[in-house]
Amino acid sequence: MVEAFTKVSEASRLLLDKGLCAATGGESLGMVARTLKVDRACIFENRTTNLAGRFMTDLRHAWAEPGVASPYAHPMLRSLALRDYAMAWMDMLEAGMVVSCATREAPPMMRELMERQGVQSALLCPIIPAKQWWGYVAFEDCHQARVWRPEEVSLLKSLARAIGASVRHASMRSSLSQVRTNLTSVMRPASGDT
């Protein structure tokens, strides 16, 4: 378990140093997932559509063990109406709680989706960069109906916090950049001023 905590620290450092992007998202997931012998790991981001304000979660980053189908291979995951598949899971994640579930115990529609992907059990943790729920990170075991140990839950929470910190820092950098741009345009003398 010490190695797993070390990998979470390394993943956290990577995310804070380089930000959450295509390269770091998959790499950080893989660092932690490999040490826990997890088959797949994903980061989903929440959004609301323009169509009647429908809530969706979009697959943003993923990692899969060689020989296991990538989450990207499943079109349903790219943009998932989580409330339709597992309303209780969405409520739990939004409340800051972890979801730990064997596929056979999942809500019916979610169970069917997980079975189609070959998932035996999943562990989901919310990502909350500030006060609002941003998305979630998921670990999936495709070989056994795994009962997630408390230390595995703790590791996933740590990874979710690191992802949240990376998202928060990116937002702060973007805000600072916008302020700098606004100040620069205000400080520039208008043409014709002397």
Backbone torsions as a table, in degrees:
resi	resn	phi	psi	omega
1	MET	NA	-26.2	178.7
2	VAL	-60.9	-41.4	179.4
3	GLU	-61.3	-39.5	-179.7
4	ALA	-64.6	-42.3	177.3
5	PHE	-64.2	-37.1	176.7
6	THR	-62.2	-43.3	179.8
7	LYS	-65.5	-37.1	176.4
8	VAL	-63.8	-39.9	177.7
9	SER	-63.2	-44.0	179.0
10	GLU	-64.0	-42.6	178.9
11	ALA	-63.8	-41.3	178.8
12	SER	-61.2	-45.2	179.6
13	ARG	-62.0	-44.4	179.0
14	LEU	-59.4	-46.5	-178.6
15	LEU	-65.5	-38.1	179.8
16	LEU	-74.2	-36.8	-179.5
17	ASP	-72.8	-43.3	-172.1
18	LYS	-111.1	-8.8	-179.6
19	GLY	83.3	168.2	179.1
20	LEU	-88.4	110.4	178.9
21	CYS	-142.3	-177.5	-177.2
22	ALA	-55.2	-45.6	-177.4
23	ALA	-70.4	-47.9	-175.2
24	THR	-75.8	-30.2	179.3
25	GLY	-61.3	-54.5	179.3
26	GLY	-64.9	-40.8	-178.9
27	GLU	-64.5	-44.3	-179.2
28	SER	-66.4	-39.3	176.7
29	LEU	-61.6	-45.8	-179.0
30	GLY	-62.6	-39.6	179.6
31	MET	-54.1	-48.8	-175.3
32	VAL	-78.8	-43.6	-176.0
33	ALA	-61.9	-41.1	-179.3
34	ARG	-61.2	-41.7	-177.7
35	THR	-68.9	-26.1	178.9
36	LEU	-93.9	2.2	-178.5
37	LYS	56.3	46.8	176.5
38	VAL	-96.0	143.5	-176.6
39	ASP	-81.3	-36.0	-179.9
40	ARG	-144.7	153.5	175.8
41	ALA	-144.1	142.6	-175.0
42	CYS	-141.8	152.7	170.4
43	ILE	-119.6	125.3	178.1
44	PHE	-113.3	141.0	177.1
45	GLU	-114.4	137.5	179.5
46	ASN	-80.4	151.7	171.1
47	ARG	-158.4	160.4	175.2
48	THR	-114.9	130.1	-178.6
49	THR	-79.8	164.1	175.8
50	ASN	-74.9	-17.7	-178.6
51	LEU	-80.8	95.8	177.6
52	ALA	56.8	26.0	176.2
53	GLY	63.8	34.3	-178.0
54	ARG	-69.7	133.3	-178.4
55	PHE	-85.5	129.5	-179.9
56	MET	-132.4	156.8	169.5
57	THR	-121.7	129.2	-176.6
58	ASP	-107.4	134.8	175.6
59	LEU	-70.4	117.9	-178.0
60	ARG	-105.5	-39.7	-177.2
61	HIS	-143.3	145.2	-179.1
62	ALA	-151.1	156.9	174.2
63	TRP	-142.0	142.0	176.7
64	ALA	-139.0	142.9	175.3
65	GLU	-62.6	141.2	176.8
66	PRO	-53.0	136.0	-179.0
67	GLY	91.6	-9.2	177.7
68	VAL	-106.0	135.0	-179.2
69	ALA	-58.7	133.8	177.7
70	SER	-66.8	145.2	174.5
71	PRO	-58.3	-28.8	179.0
72	TYR	-64.6	-20.0	180.0
73	ALA	-73.4	-10.4	-178.2
74	HIS	-108.1	98.9	-176.5
75	PRO	-54.0	-31.3	-179.2
76	MET	-60.5	-29.7	-176.9
77	LEU	-78.6	-21.4	-175.8
78	ARG	-61.5	-34.0	177.8
79	SER	-149.9	99.8	-170.5
80	LEU	-111.3	130.0	174.1
81	ALA	-84.3	82.2	-173.0
82	LEU	-55.2	-38.5	-179.1
83	ARG	-59.5	-36.1	-179.8
84	ASP	-69.9	-32.4	-175.5
85	TYR	-90.3	-35.9	-176.3
86	ALA	-156.8	78.5	-177.0
87	MET	-58.0	-42.4	-178.9
88	ALA	-63.4	-37.7	178.0
89	TRP	-63.7	-43.1	179.8
90	MET	-62.0	-43.7	178.9
91	ASP	-61.7	-41.3	179.6
92	MET	-64.8	-46.2	-179.5
93	LEU	-63.2	-43.6	180.0
94	GLU	-62.5	-30.4	178.7
95	ALA	-84.0	2.2	178.0
96	GLY	86.7	15.4	-178.3
97	MET	-98.8	154.9	177.3
98	VAL	-87.4	143.6	174.8
99	VAL	-109.3	123.9	178.4
100	SER	-127.5	119.2	-172.0
101	CYS	-154.2	134.9	168.6
102	ALA	-77.9	146.4	-176.7
103	THR	-55.0	-41.3	-177.4
104	ARG	-63.7	-17.8	-179.7
105	GLU	-102.1	-0.5	-177.6
106	ALA	-72.7	157.4	174.2
107	PRO	-55.8	148.6	-171.0
108	PRO	-48.0	-51.1	-178.4
109	MET	-67.1	-38.7	178.6
110	MET	-68.3	-39.6	178.3
111	ARG	-58.1	-45.5	179.2
112	GLU	-61.6	-42.9	178.6
113	LEU	-63.2	-44.7	180.0
114	MET	-65.0	-40.9	179.4
115	GLU	-62.8	-40.5	178.3
116	ARG	-61.8	-28.3	179.9
117	GLN	-92.1	-3.9	-179.7
118	GLY	79.1	19.4	-178.9
119	VAL	-84.7	130.6	178.4
120	GLN	-95.7	-32.4	177.3
121	SER	-157.8	155.8	-177.9
122	ALA	-139.0	150.6	176.0
123	LEU	-130.6	119.2	-177.3
124	LEU	-119.6	140.6	179.5
125	CYS	-134.8	134.2	-179.1
126	PRO	-69.3	148.9	172.7
127	ILE	-108.6	118.4	-176.7
128	ILE	-128.8	90.8	-177.0
129	PRO	-64.4	-35.0	179.1
130	ALA	-135.0	-112.9	179.9
131	LYS	-99.7	-17.1	-175.2
132	GLN	-103.7	141.0	177.6
133	TRP	-68.1	120.1	-175.8
134	TRP	-94.4	-36.2	-175.8
135	GLY	173.8	-154.2	178.7
136	TYR	-154.7	158.4	174.7
137	VAL	-111.7	141.0	-176.7
138	ALA	-130.0	138.1	169.8
139	PHE	-109.7	139.5	-179.5
140	GLU	-130.6	135.9	175.0
141	ASP	-107.8	121.4	-177.8
142	CYS	-100.5	4.0	-176.4
143	HIS	-112.7	-25.0	-177.5
144	GLN	-151.0	155.2	175.0
145	ALA	-78.6	77.3	-172.0
146	ARG	-69.6	136.6	170.1
147	VAL	-96.4	114.6	-173.6
148	TRP	-74.1	125.2	-179.2
149	ARG	-75.6	153.9	-179.8
150	PRO	-54.8	-37.5	179.9
151	GLU	-69.0	-29.8	175.8
152	GLU	-70.4	-40.0	176.4
153	VAL	-62.1	-42.7	178.9
154	SER	-61.1	-41.1	178.5
155	LEU	-64.9	-42.7	179.5
156	LEU	-64.6	-39.5	176.8
157	LYS	-61.3	-41.0	178.6
158	SER	-63.6	-42.7	178.0
159	LEU	-64.3	-42.4	178.7
160	ALA	-61.5	-39.4	177.3
161	ARG	-64.2	-40.3	179.0
162	ALA	-64.6	-41.4	177.7
163	ILE	-64.1	-43.8	177.7
164	GLY	-59.5	-42.1	178.4
165	ALA	-64.3	-39.2	178.4
166	SER	-64.5	-43.0	177.5
167	VAL	-63.3	-43.6	179.8
168	ARG	-62.8	-44.0	179.5
169	HIS	-64.4	-39.4	178.1
170	ALA	-63.0	-41.0	178.8
171	SER	-64.6	-41.4	179.1
172	MET	-65.7	-41.8	178.4
173	ARG	-62.2	-41.0	179.6
174	SER	-64.6	-42.6	178.7
175	SER	-63.7	-43.3	178.8
176	LEU	-64.0	-38.9	178.1
177	SER	-63.7	-40.7	178.8
178	GLN	-65.8	-41.8	177.9
179	VAL	-62.1	-44.0	179.0
180	ARG	-60.3	-43.2	178.8
181	THR	-63.5	-43.5	179.2
182	ASN	-64.0	-43.0	179.2
183	LEU	-64.0	-40.8	179.8
184	THR	-62.2	-42.2	-179.3
185	SER	-69.8	-31.9	178.6
186	VAL	-73.1	-37.0	-176.2
187	MET	-78.1	-22.1	178.9
188	ARG	-66.3	128.5	178.3
189	PRO	-67.6	141.3	177.1
190	ALA	-66.7	147.5	-179.1
191	SER	-62.9	136.6	-177.8
192	GLY	101.0	-19.9	177.6
193	ASP	-76.3	141.9	174.6
194	THR	-126.3	NA	NA
